[in-house]
Amino acid sequence: MTVVRKIIVLFFFVVGLCPSIFSQGEFADDREASKYNVNQFGAKINTNGFGFMYTFAQRVNYKLRRNYEVEYDYVKSLKEVKMINTYFSPRFSNIKRFILGKENSVHNLRLGYGYNWMIFDKRDKNSVSIHLQANVGFSFAFEKPIYYEMVDSVVVVNDTANYYYSSHKFDDYYSGKVYDIITKSSFSKGLNEIKVRPGNYIKLDFSFDFAQNSMLVSAIEVGAIVDFYYLPVTIMHDQPHHFMWSMYLAYQFGRKYNPNINREYRREQRKSGN
C-alpha cells in the first residue's frame, strides 16, 4: 500500500497549494483561443501498475471540453512478491527472479469518452487552472499466461542429482506432476494463448495545469479508475476478479491548436515559436 499512501499525500500536497495559487498577482495577458482542439500525451503511476495515455479534446465552451482518450496499463497485483529459488541458483546459470503464484501477465487497453470542466481558470500570470474530468468507456484486459521452468524428474548418478525440467503453467505446481520451480520461462512463451476480457470503466480525476503558455498543456492529474469485466480477470493463482479499481498519478503534456487553421500554417507557427 506504499504507492497508495504516496499518491494520497501528493494529492493533498497539490490541493494545499491552492491558497497561493488563487492569491491575486499579475493578471495574465496571454489568453487562449476561443476555439481549439488539444492533443495530450501522458504517463502515469497506478496503485496497481503503470501506464500511458493519449487524449484528444475539443473545446465546447469556455469552461467545458469534450474528451476522447486511449489508455494502456500494465496491471499488477498488490500481492506480487519477487523471489529467487536459492536452492537452484548455484546449479543453473540462467536463474531469474519470479513471482510465486502469478498466473497471467495482464495488459489493459481503455477507449473512452468524457468531459473536462474547468473549475478555476488562470486569472493571474504563472497561476494554475484546475479541472474536473469524468470519462467512461470500454476496457479490454489481455491475459498472457506465464510459464515457469519446473523440475519434472530427478535422476541420481554416482550420488549426484541431475534435474530435468520443462515449461509449465503455475497450475502444475500443485498437481503433483512436478517437484519445484527453478525460474520463469521466457516472455515469448504463451504469446499464442492470449485471452481478451472485455468490460467497461469509469474514471474521475482532478487535473492541475501549470503551463505558462496558454496554448500548451503541462498538467498533473490525480484520479481513480474502476474497471468492470464481463469475464473474470486473473493475475494471481485462483483469484479471479470482475472488478478492479486503482488510484493514479499522471503527468500530461500537449498542445492546443485552432482546427480552422490548416496544418502547414500551424507547423510554421511552431517553428517560429508562436
C-alpha positions as CSV (number, residue, x, y, z in Angstrom):
1,M,0.0,0.0,0.0
2,T,3.1,2.3,-0.1
3,V,2.1,3.6,-3.6
4,V,-1.4,4.4,-2.4
5,R,-0.1,6.5,0.5
6,K,2.3,8.4,-1.8
7,I,-0.4,9.2,-4.2
8,I,-2.8,10.4,-1.4
9,V,0.0,12.5,0.2
10,L,0.9,14.1,-3.2
11,F,-2.8,14.8,-3.9
12,F,-3.2,16.8,-0.6
13,F,0.1,18.5,-1.2
14,V,-1.2,19.8,-4.6
15,V,-4.5,20.8,-3.0
16,G,-2.6,22.6,-0.3
17,L,-1.0,24.8,-2.9
18,C,-4.4,26.2,-3.8
19,P,-4.4,29.2,-1.5
20,S,-1.2,30.5,-3.0
21,I,-2.4,29.6,-6.5
22,F,-5.6,31.7,-6.1
23,S,-3.9,34.7,-4.5
24,Q,-4.1,37.7,-6.7
25,G,-1.0,38.5,-8.7
26,E,-0.1,40.0,-12.1
27,F,-3.0,39.4,-14.4
28,A,-2.3,37.1,-17.4
29,D,-2.2,38.8,-20.8
30,D,-1.8,35.6,-22.7
31,R,-5.3,34.3,-23.4
32,E,-6.1,31.0,-25.2
33,A,-8.0,30.9,-28.5
34,S,-11.8,31.0,-28.3
35,K,-12.0,27.7,-30.2
36,Y,-9.3,25.0,-30.1
37,N,-8.6,21.2,-30.1
38,V,-6.0,19.6,-27.8
39,N,-3.6,16.7,-28.3
40,Q,-2.3,15.4,-24.9
41,F,0.2,12.6,-24.1
42,G,0.9,11.3,-20.6
43,A,2.5,8.7,-18.3
44,K,1.1,7.6,-15.0
45,I,1.8,5.5,-11.9
46,N,-1.1,3.4,-10.6
47,T,-1.6,1.7,-7.3
48,N,-1.6,-1.5,-9.3
49,G,0.9,-0.8,-12.0
50,F,1.8,1.9,-14.5
51,G,0.6,3.2,-17.9
52,F,0.5,5.7,-20.7
53,M,-2.3,7.8,-22.1
54,Y,-3.4,9.9,-25.1
55,T,-6.3,12.4,-25.0
56,F,-7.9,14.3,-27.9
57,A,-10.1,17.2,-26.6
58,Q,-12.4,19.6,-28.3
59,R,-13.5,22.9,-26.6
60,V,-17.3,23.2,-26.3
61,N,-17.3,26.5,-24.4
62,Y,-15.0,28.5,-22.1
63,K,-15.5,26.1,-19.2
64,L,-16.1,22.8,-20.9
65,R,-14.1,20.4,-23.1
66,R,-15.1,17.1,-24.7
67,N,-12.5,14.3,-24.3
68,Y,-11.7,11.2,-26.3
69,E,-9.0,9.0,-24.7
70,V,-6.9,5.9,-25.2
71,E,-5.0,4.4,-22.3
72,Y,-2.6,1.5,-21.8
73,D,-2.0,0.0,-18.3
74,Y,0.3,-2.8,-17.2
75,V,-1.7,-4.3,-14.3
76,K,-0.1,-5.9,-11.2
77,S,-1.5,-7.5,-8.1
78,L,-0.7,-6.0,-4.7
79,K,0.2,-9.5,-3.6
80,E,3.1,-9.8,-6.0
81,V,6.5,-10.5,-4.4
82,K,9.6,-11.3,-6.5
83,M,11.7,-14.2,-5.3
84,I,14.6,-16.5,-6.4
85,N,15.0,-20.2,-5.7
86,T,18.2,-20.2,-3.8
87,Y,18.5,-24.0,-4.0
88,F,18.8,-24.0,-7.8
89,S,20.6,-20.6,-8.2
90,P,24.1,-22.2,-7.7
91,R,23.2,-25.1,-10.0
92,F,21.9,-23.2,-13.1
93,S,23.4,-20.1,-14.8
94,N,20.1,-18.7,-16.2
95,I,18.2,-18.3,-13.0
96,K,15.8,-15.3,-12.9
97,R,13.6,-13.9,-10.2
98,F,9.9,-14.8,-10.5
99,I,6.6,-14.1,-8.7
100,L,5.3,-17.2,-7.0
101,G,1.6,-17.7,-7.7
102,K,1.3,-15.4,-10.7
103,E,-0.8,-17.0,-13.5
104,N,-1.1,-14.2,-16.0
105,S,0.5,-11.1,-17.2
106,V,-2.3,-8.6,-17.6
107,H,-2.3,-5.6,-20.0
108,N,-5.3,-3.3,-20.1
109,L,-6.4,-1.1,-23.0
110,R,-9.1,1.6,-22.5
111,L,-11.1,3.5,-25.1
112,G,-13.2,6.3,-23.5
113,Y,-15.2,9.4,-23.9
114,G,-16.0,12.1,-21.4
115,Y,-15.9,15.8,-20.3
116,N,-13.4,18.2,-18.7
117,W,-14.9,21.0,-16.6
118,M,-12.6,23.9,-15.7
119,I,-13.2,24.8,-12.1
120,F,-10.7,27.6,-11.8
121,D,-9.0,29.4,-14.7
122,K,-5.6,31.1,-15.0
123,R,-6.6,34.6,-13.9
124,D,-3.1,35.5,-12.9
125,K,0.2,35.1,-14.7
126,N,2.0,31.8,-13.8
127,S,-1.1,30.6,-12.0
128,V,-2.7,27.1,-12.3
129,S,-6.0,26.1,-13.8
130,I,-7.9,23.3,-12.1
131,H,-10.1,20.9,-14.0
132,L,-12.5,18.1,-13.0
133,Q,-12.7,15.3,-15.6
134,A,-15.1,12.3,-15.9
135,N,-14.7,9.6,-18.5
136,V,-16.4,6.3,-19.3
137,G,-15.7,3.7,-21.9
138,F,-14.6,0.2,-22.8
139,S,-11.8,-1.8,-21.2
140,F,-10.0,-4.7,-22.8
141,A,-7.8,-6.8,-20.5
142,F,-5.3,-9.0,-22.3
143,E,-4.3,-12.1,-20.3
144,K,-1.0,-13.7,-21.3
145,P,-0.3,-16.9,-19.3
146,I,3.0,-17.1,-17.5
147,Y,5.2,-20.2,-17.8
148,Y,7.7,-21.5,-15.3
149,E,10.7,-23.8,-15.7
150,M,9.7,-26.7,-13.3
151,V,11.6,-29.8,-12.4
152,D,9.9,-32.9,-13.9
153,S,12.2,-35.6,-12.7
154,V,15.4,-36.2,-10.8
155,V,18.0,-38.9,-11.6
156,V,20.8,-39.6,-9.2
157,V,24.0,-40.9,-10.7
158,N,27.1,-41.5,-8.5
159,D,25.5,-39.6,-5.7
160,T,24.9,-36.6,-8.0
161,A,21.4,-35.3,-8.6
162,N,20.6,-34.5,-12.3
163,Y,17.5,-32.3,-12.6
164,Y,15.3,-32.4,-15.7
165,Y,12.9,-29.6,-16.3
166,S,10.4,-28.2,-18.8
167,S,7.9,-25.3,-19.1
168,H,4.7,-25.5,-17.1
169,K,1.9,-23.2,-16.1
170,F,1.5,-22.5,-12.4
171,D,-1.4,-24.9,-12.0
172,D,1.0,-27.8,-12.4
173,Y,2.8,-26.6,-9.3
174,Y,0.0,-28.1,-7.1
175,S,-0.8,-31.0,-9.4
176,G,1.9,-33.4,-8.1
177,K,3.4,-33.6,-11.6
178,V,6.4,-31.5,-10.8
179,Y,8.9,-31.1,-7.9
180,D,9.8,-27.5,-7.8
181,I,10.1,-24.2,-9.7
182,I,13.5,-23.3,-10.9
183,T,12.8,-20.0,-12.6
184,K,10.3,-18.3,-15.0
185,S,10.3,-19.1,-18.7
186,S,10.9,-16.5,-21.5
187,F,8.3,-13.8,-22.1
188,S,7.5,-15.1,-25.5
189,K,6.2,-18.4,-24.0
190,G,2.4,-18.1,-24.0
191,L,2.0,-15.3,-26.6
192,N,-0.1,-17.6,-28.7
193,E,-2.5,-18.1,-25.8
194,I,-3.5,-14.5,-25.1
195,K,-7.1,-14.1,-24.0
196,V,-9.2,-10.9,-24.1
197,R,-11.5,-9.9,-21.3
198,P,-13.8,-7.1,-22.4
199,G,-15.5,-4.7,-20.0
200,N,-16.3,-1.1,-19.1
201,Y,-14.7,1.5,-16.9
202,I,-15.4,4.8,-15.3
203,K,-12.7,7.4,-14.4
204,L,-12.9,10.5,-12.2
205,D,-9.9,12.9,-11.7
206,F,-8.6,16.4,-11.0
207,S,-6.1,18.0,-13.3
208,F,-3.8,20.9,-12.4
209,D,-2.4,22.7,-15.5
210,F,0.8,24.6,-14.8
211,A,1.7,25.6,-18.4
212,Q,2.7,29.3,-18.7
213,N,1.8,29.4,-22.3
214,S,-2.0,29.4,-22.7
215,M,-1.8,27.2,-25.9
216,L,0.3,24.5,-24.2
217,V,-0.7,21.8,-21.6
218,S,1.6,20.8,-18.7
219,A,-0.6,19.1,-16.1
220,I,-0.5,16.9,-13.0
221,E,-3.5,14.6,-12.8
222,V,-4.8,12.7,-9.7
223,G,-7.7,10.3,-10.0
224,A,-9.3,6.9,-9.6
225,I,-10.5,4.3,-12.1
226,V,-12.9,1.4,-11.7
227,D,-13.0,-1.4,-14.3
228,F,-15.8,-4.0,-14.6
229,Y,-15.1,-7.1,-16.7
230,Y,-17.8,-9.4,-18.2
231,L,-15.5,-12.4,-17.7
232,P,-13.1,-12.6,-14.7
233,V,-9.5,-11.4,-15.0
234,T,-6.9,-13.5,-13.1
235,I,-3.5,-12.3,-12.2
236,M,-2.6,-14.4,-9.2
237,H,-3.5,-18.1,-8.8
238,D,-7.1,-18.8,-8.1
239,Q,-8.0,-15.1,-7.6
240,P,-10.4,-14.1,-10.4
241,H,-11.7,-10.5,-10.4
242,H,-14.7,-9.0,-12.2
243,F,-14.0,-5.6,-10.6
244,M,-10.6,-3.8,-10.4
245,W,-10.0,-0.3,-9.1
246,S,-6.9,1.9,-8.8
247,M,-5.8,5.4,-7.9
248,Y,-3.2,7.0,-10.1
249,L,-0.9,10.0,-10.5
250,A,-0.1,11.2,-14.0
251,Y,1.8,13.9,-15.9
252,Q,0.3,15.1,-19.2
253,F,1.8,17.4,-21.8
254,G,0.4,18.7,-25.1
255,R,-0.6,21.5,-27.4
256,K,-3.8,23.3,-28.2
257,Y,-4.4,24.4,-31.8
258,N,-7.1,26.1,-33.8
259,P,-8.8,23.5,-36.0
260,N,-9.8,26.1,-38.6
261,I,-6.1,26.8,-39.4
262,N,-4.5,24.4,-41.9
263,R,-1.8,22.1,-40.7
264,E,1.0,23.7,-42.8
265,Y,0.4,27.1,-41.2
266,R,0.4,25.6,-37.7
267,R,3.7,23.9,-38.4
268,E,5.3,27.2,-39.5
269,Q,3.9,28.8,-36.3
270,R,5.6,26.2,-34.1
271,K,8.9,26.6,-36.0
272,S,8.7,30.4,-35.4
273,G,8.0,29.9,-31.7
274,N,4.5,31.4,-31.7
